[in-house]
Amino acid sequence: MESAKPSVYTDGNIEGIERVLKEDGGYAFFIEAASMEYHIERKCELMQIGDRLDSKGYGIALPPGTGQQLGSLLHAFF
């Protein structure tokens, strides 16, 4: 893939999205799901093909003793 001309790689999400739009179906770009959703909402020409490859969760690091405060805060919102 490294020897392909033009290269199949891009320098980032914006370049990948621009290439998808420019090549009109001739290029597919793998992008992280949250970024994909953000760009799809703003550029109607983009679409997701198929399901996500995997799912990831997030963790929050807290100083010792603050977990209960966070739990109360989250409970207030959810």
N, CA, C and O of each residue as an XYZ file, in Angstrom:
312
protein
N       0.809     -1.185      0.000
C       0.000      0.000      0.000
C       0.860      1.259      0.000
O       0.449      2.297     -0.520
N       2.043      1.168      0.578
C       2.916      2.340      0.622
C       3.420      2.736     -0.760
O       3.763      3.897     -0.986
N       3.467      1.784     -1.681
C       3.976      2.089     -3.022
C       2.879      2.564     -3.981
O       3.169      2.923     -5.122
N       1.630      2.567     -3.527
C       0.518      2.995     -4.388
C       0.674      4.461     -4.767
O       1.109      5.278     -3.956
N       0.316      4.787     -6.006
C       0.365      6.165     -6.491
C      -1.013      6.561     -6.992
O      -1.515      5.903     -7.903
N      -1.650      7.573     -6.468
C      -1.212      8.345     -5.314
C      -1.319      7.511     -4.046
O      -2.003      6.488     -4.028
N      -0.654      7.937     -3.003
C      -0.645      7.208     -1.737
C      -2.070      7.018     -1.219
O      -2.924      7.885     -1.405
N      -2.318      5.899     -0.580
C      -3.624      5.658      0.022
C      -3.745      6.349      1.375
O      -4.839      6.433      1.934
N      -2.633      6.840      1.900
C      -2.611      7.470      3.222
C      -2.842      8.969      3.129
O      -2.543      9.596      2.113
N      -3.383      9.537      4.210
C      -3.553     10.988      4.302
C      -2.866     11.480      5.566
O      -2.481     10.688      6.426
N      -2.718     12.798      5.667
C      -2.078     13.387      6.844
C      -3.063     13.673      7.970
O      -2.672     14.242      8.990
N      -4.307     13.301      7.817
C      -5.282     13.535      8.884
C      -6.705     13.422      8.383
O      -6.950     13.161      7.205
N      -7.636     13.624      9.296
C      -9.052     13.475      8.966
C      -9.519     14.450      7.894
O     -10.221     14.056      6.964
N      -9.138     15.715      8.014
C      -9.603     16.714      7.054
C      -9.143     16.356      5.645
O      -9.927     16.409      4.697
N      -7.878     15.995      5.512
C      -7.370     15.606      4.191
C      -8.093     14.367      3.669
O      -8.400     14.288      2.480
N      -8.365     13.405      4.539
C      -9.086     12.195      4.129
C     -10.495     12.503      3.662
O     -10.952     11.966      2.653
N     -11.181     13.362      4.389
C     -12.549     13.740      4.014
C     -12.546     14.500      2.696
O     -13.384     14.247      1.830
N     -11.609     15.427      2.539
C     -11.516     16.172      1.281
C     -11.260     15.240      0.104
O     -11.795     15.443     -0.985
N     -10.444     14.223      0.328
C     -10.151     13.272     -0.750
C     -11.377     12.432     -1.097
O     -11.635     12.158     -2.269
N     -12.127     12.026     -0.080
C     -13.368     11.276     -0.330
C     -14.302     12.102     -1.211
O     -14.857     11.595     -2.185
N     -14.469     13.371     -0.863
C     -15.370     14.233     -1.633
C     -14.845     14.481     -3.040
O     -15.615     14.475     -4.001
N     -13.558     14.696     -3.168
C     -12.938     14.987     -4.469
C     -13.009     13.787     -5.411
O     -13.269     13.948     -6.603
N     -12.778     12.584     -4.879
C     -12.710     11.399     -5.732
C     -14.070     10.757     -5.984
O     -14.150      9.753     -6.692
N     -15.139     11.315     -5.419
C     -16.514     10.935     -5.736
C     -16.734      9.422     -5.838
O     -17.136      8.912     -6.884
N     -16.466      8.720     -4.746
C     -16.676      7.277     -4.712
C     -15.448      6.451     -5.018
O     -15.496      5.226     -4.909
N     -14.345      7.083     -5.401
C     -13.126      6.355     -5.732
C     -12.179      6.182     -4.557
O     -11.097      5.616     -4.712
N     -12.575      6.667     -3.374
C     -11.700      6.582     -2.198
C     -12.570      6.444     -0.965
O     -13.546      7.174     -0.795
N     -12.211      5.504     -0.107
C     -12.895      5.317      1.178
C     -11.907      5.640      2.283
O     -10.712      5.372      2.163
N     -12.415      6.217      3.357
C     -11.550      6.684      4.436
C     -12.040      6.127      5.757
O     -13.212      6.282      6.102
N     -11.143      5.470      6.509
C     -11.456      4.986      7.847
C     -11.219      6.118      8.835
O     -10.161      6.748      8.826
N     -12.209      6.377      9.690
C     -12.130      7.483     10.639
C     -12.779      7.060     11.953
O     -13.698      6.241     11.964
N     -12.312      7.608     13.028
C     -12.864      7.332     14.357
C     -14.332      7.758     14.382
O     -14.696      8.768     13.782
N     -15.171      6.989     15.076
C     -16.623      7.139     14.994
C     -17.132      8.522     15.392
O     -17.985      9.073     14.697
N     -16.643      9.094     16.474
C     -17.141     10.409     16.905
C     -16.798     11.482     15.873
O     -17.617     12.357     15.592
N     -15.604     11.419     15.316
C     -15.218     12.370     14.272
C     -16.073     12.175     13.027
O     -16.479     13.143     12.385
N     -16.341     10.929     12.694
C     -17.165     10.631     11.532
C     -18.550     11.239     11.700
O     -19.056     11.891     10.786
N     -19.162     11.033     12.850
C     -20.501     11.561     13.090
C     -20.505     13.085     12.999
O     -21.431     13.672     12.439
N     -19.482     13.719     13.542
C     -19.360     15.175     13.480
C     -19.337     15.660     12.033
O     -20.067     16.585     11.676
N     -18.506     15.041     11.200
C     -18.359     15.490      9.816
C     -19.578     15.136      8.961
O     -19.951     15.908      8.077
N     -20.194     14.000      9.205
C     -21.394     13.617      8.450
C     -22.524     14.614      8.704
O     -23.281     14.943      7.790
N     -22.639     15.094      9.940
C     -23.689     16.062     10.266
C     -23.467     17.395      9.553
O     -24.419     18.145      9.339
N     -22.243     17.693      9.191
C     -21.920     18.978      8.585
C     -21.759     18.919      7.067
O     -21.874     19.944      6.394
N     -21.498     17.748      6.531
C     -21.323     17.596      5.080
C     -22.245     16.473      4.619
O     -21.938     15.291      4.773
N     -23.365     16.864      4.057
C     -24.408     15.900      3.701
C     -23.963     14.908      2.625
O     -24.598     13.869      2.446
N     -22.880     15.218      1.906
C     -22.407     14.312      0.853
C     -21.718     13.076      1.427
O     -21.527     12.087      0.720
N     -21.344     13.129      2.708
C     -20.647     12.006      3.344
C     -21.644     11.015      3.916
O     -22.757     11.385      4.292
N     -21.241      9.754      3.980
C     -22.076      8.735      4.601
C     -21.203      7.643      5.206
O     -20.069      7.419      4.782
N     -21.751      6.987      6.187
C     -21.097      5.826      6.795
C     -21.544      4.597      6.041
O     -22.730      4.435      5.751
N     -20.599      3.727      5.721
C     -20.905      2.468      5.047
C     -20.714      1.345      6.060
O     -19.609      1.156      6.570
N     -21.756      0.612      6.352
C     -21.664     -0.503      7.295
C     -21.623     -0.051      8.742
O     -21.818      1.123      9.057
N     -21.365     -1.013      9.610
C     -21.320     -0.763     11.050
C     -19.918     -0.358     11.482
O     -18.960     -0.470     10.717
N     -19.815      0.109     12.707
C     -18.512      0.427     13.281
C     -17.685     -0.849     13.410
O     -18.227     -1.939     13.590
N     -16.375     -0.700     13.315
C     -15.493     -1.865     13.427
C     -15.413     -2.372     14.858
O     -15.283     -3.575     15.086
N     -15.489     -1.467     15.819
C     -15.482     -1.856     17.227
C     -16.068     -0.715     18.046
O     -16.389      0.348     17.515
N     -16.201     -0.952     19.337
C     -16.684      0.119     20.212
C     -15.673      0.307     21.333
O     -15.018     -0.637     21.775
N     -15.568      1.515     21.764
C     -14.625      1.843     22.829
C     -15.373      2.568     23.928
O     -16.353      3.267     23.669
N     -14.916      2.404     25.138
C     -15.458      3.143     26.268
C     -14.459      4.186     26.712
O     -13.327      4.228     26.229
N     -14.877      5.008     27.616
C     -14.007      6.044     28.133
C     -13.859      5.876     29.634
O     -14.776      5.399     30.303
N     -12.738      6.257     30.152
C     -12.485      6.236     31.582
C     -12.161      7.630     32.064
O     -11.725      8.484     31.291
N     -12.374      7.853     33.337
C     -12.075      9.147     33.940
C     -11.142      8.909     35.118
O     -11.443      8.102     35.997
N     -10.017      9.602     35.139
C      -9.072      9.504     36.253
C      -9.367     10.630     37.234
O      -9.510     11.789     36.845
N      -9.454     10.274     38.512
C      -9.774     11.248     39.550
C      -8.783     11.152     40.704
O      -8.229     10.085     40.967
N      -8.565     12.257     41.381
C      -7.733     12.196     42.585
C      -8.425     11.339     43.647
O      -9.653     11.250     43.657
N      -7.666     10.716     44.531
C      -8.272      9.906     45.592
C      -9.299     10.713     46.397
O      -9.071     11.874     46.735
N     -10.430     10.072     46.691
C     -11.441     10.689     47.531
C     -12.466     11.539     46.800
O     -13.379     12.065     47.435
N     -12.348     11.691     45.491
C     -13.298     12.541     44.764
C     -14.346     11.737     44.003
O     -15.235     12.322     43.385
N     -14.260     10.433     44.034
C     -15.200      9.594     43.294
C     -16.641      9.784     43.724
O     -17.541      9.779     42.884
N     -16.873      9.948     45.002
C     -18.241     10.127     45.486
C     -18.817     11.447     44.980
O     -19.996     11.507     44.631
N     -18.015     12.492     44.936
C     -18.482     13.778     44.406
C     -18.874     13.637     42.940
O     -19.904     14.162     42.518
N     -18.065     12.937     42.171
C     -18.377     12.734     40.755
C     -19.650     11.915     40.607
O     -20.489     12.217     39.759
N     -19.798     10.884     41.427
C     -21.000     10.063     41.380
C     -22.250     10.892     41.619
O     -23.254     10.707     40.932
N     -22.205     11.799     42.579
C     -23.351     12.674     42.855
C     -23.623     13.595     41.679
O     -24.777     13.825     41.317
N     -22.566     14.119     41.084
C     -22.714     15.014     39.931
C     -23.339     14.277     38.750
O     -24.273     14.778     38.124
N     -22.819     13.080     38.445
C     -23.362     12.306     37.324
C     -24.808     11.920     37.570
O     -25.626     11.932     36.650
N     -25.123     11.578     38.808
C     -26.501     11.204     39.140
C     -27.443     12.385     38.892
O     -28.584     12.187     38.474
N     -26.981     13.592     39.142
C     -27.815     14.771     38.926
C     -28.131     14.969     37.446
O     -29.200     15.476     37.105
N     -27.209     14.572     36.562
C     -27.410     14.765     35.124
C     -28.079     13.575     34.461
O     -28.778     13.744     33.462
N     -27.884     12.383     34.989
C     -28.402     11.195     34.326
C     -29.415     10.541     35.239
O     -29.990      9.512     34.886
